[in-house]
Amino acid sequence: MASICHYSLSLPPIPKSPNSNTTRPFSTCLSLSNLNPFLSSIHTFRSSKTRANDSPSSTRLQQEEEEEESMSIENLLSFFDLNLGKWKGSFFQFDAYGNLLQKVSTKLAVSSYGEDELSSLIQTLYIKQPPSSTSISGYDDEPEWVEYKIKETNMFTVDKYQQIGFFPKERAFALRYQTAGMLETVLRQGVLGEDDTGEESPKNLKLPSRRPSIVCENCLYSLEKDMRARAFHIIDPKGIIEMLLVFLEERGDGVLFPPSLDNTMLQGNSNRILPYLGKWKGHSITKRSGVYGATIAEADIVASLEMNDKGQLIQGITSTSTGGEVTTNVPWTGTQSDNVVIFDGGYQMTLLPGGMYMGCPCDVAKNVAESKSFHLEFCWLEAPGKRQRLVRTYDVEGLAVSSTYYSEIKL
């Protein structure tokens, strides 16, 4: 039986109301601003329905309110169901250039309690310890796992703090965080050990900033297995990408070995851009942030990525909305250097092993200073010719205002 150490946080009770005056607990949730403007408008709209409840218009508004409330609870419970179970996986840490820094074995146990709007999701992460340098030769010790309790998720946290972007049918979601506490624990507990001199090793371990400006999680589920990839953009306080993190996890008690990325690709021996070249066709869905998750727009997409005779990458995207409006974006021109593609306008695509890439501005602070919104993207090309993408859109204040899911096939 593997031994288990414990690392936990004291968890606060579930707040009764978003207007509660209780002290904000420690949370792995970003809050560059307290309110999402979309959520603010929703709360204002709903509060106006308390007037003149004997009028026909007020009755209609009350019915809309009940339908909206029912939809939000349904979305919350659907999100919980999507996460429930025992997950066995691997955690990968990459630098901003797509170079692998660390790999850690993990397990995640997810359960829930409560009913309807009072339901909560409980997650416990187990981090495999590095082997002891003082173990006796010839004796294989049972692996040791450190337990880390992640803050509970409920109706209040996913709406106000994490500002969830959730796609139930497509099985994808995006969350935002404030601190990198959980991620730092994974690295400290799963990678740091002691050498014969009693010093921590490895000495080149890179930990997240104590208060990064943005920690964004984009999660895509496999189209072929009960597996998922959770990708984290870590952006430092200056607005520069600090590191990229990926949890690759498979669900079920029968999982003997955690999923991993291709070893040859981890070494960077192949050109990771090649699988993305060509023309892609698919569909996109954009939703507002928050558990209500209203759909803003849907469109048919045709995207292309080609390399010209100068070695430059040319990307073009044409979208046709459900209303028939066609928007053709001006083609982007990019230059590849190893595992990084820099496009004109300051957008960076970092190519990772396993058919993944993560995109973000080269300098978020510059976007904010110029009053420009910005996007964080995660793409998973799980099988040749088939990919999913999840794009998180932030406003100039750093609020996650919407998320867009793409499903595409190669032509």
C-alpha positions, 0 to 999 in steps of 0.5 A: 500500500502506497504511503500518503502525506497530507497537504491541505487548506482550510476550506471556508463555508459556502457563501450564501450570497454574492453580496456577502461581506465575509472575508475572501478566502484563499483561492486559486482564482484570478480576480483582476476585477471583482465583477464581469460586466456581463454578469453585472448586467444579468444581476441588474436585469434579474433584480428589476423583476421584483417590481409589480408582480401582479402585472402580466409583464412581471409574470412573464419576467418572473417565468424567464427568471425561473428558466434562467435559474434552472438553466444555471443549475443544470449547467453547474450540475452538468459541469460537476458530472463531467469532472466526477471520478478518479483520474490518473495522469501526468503533469508537464511543465514547459517554458515559454519556448515549448521546452519540457522542464518537468514531468510529475505523475498525479492522481485526482479524486473528484466527488460532489455533495449537496443538491441543486444550487447548494451543490459543491465539487470536492477535488483532491490531488495526489502528487507522486513523490520523487524517489529518495536518494537514501533508499537501500539498493535492491529494495523497491519502496512503495511510491509515496503520494502527497495529498492536496485538497483543492478549494471547493467549487460551487455556484458562487465560485464558478460565476464570480471568481472563476468565471467559467466558460462551459460547453456541456455538449462539446465537453470543454471548459475554461476557468480563471485563477488568482494564484498559482498555489496548487501548481506550485504545490504540484512542483514542490511536492512532486519534483523537489527532493533532497540530495545526499547533502540535504539540499533541495533538488533539482536546483533549476526548478522554475516555480510560478510567480506568487501572484501572477497576473493571469492563470488560465485553465483551458480543458478539452476532452478526448473525442476517442477516450475517457481522457482530457487535457487541461492546459494552463497559461501562467502569465507573470505580473509584468504580462509576459508568458512565464510557463505553460502547464499541461495535465493529461488525465484518463478516468477510471479505476482500470487505468494502469498507466497514466497517459503521457506525451510521445517521448520523441516529441518531448525531445523536440526532434520533429518539426511540431508545426507540420500537423497544423499546415493545410486547410481546416473546416469546422464550427465555432460556438462563443459563450459568455463567461459565467454559469449561465453561459449564454451563447453569443454567436455560432459560425462555420469556420474555414482556416488555413495555415501555409508556409511560403517559399520564404519560410514564413507562415501565412494564416487566414480565417474566414467565418460565416455566422448563422445569419449568413454574415461573412467575415474574412480576417486579414491574413497573419504572417508569422515566423517560426523559431524552433517551437515558437511562431511569432505572428505580426501584431505580437501574438505567440503560438508555442508548439508542444508535443502531443499535437498541442499548441498554446497561443497568447499575446507576446506582451499582455501588458502592452495590449492592456496599455493600448486598450485592446482585448486579448486571447489565450488559446489551447489547441489539441490535435488528438488524431491526424486531421481532427482538432479541438480549440478553446479560446478565452477572450479577456477585456482590457481590465483582464476580465474573462468575458467569453470563451469560444470552442472550435471543432475542425477537420482537415480538408 
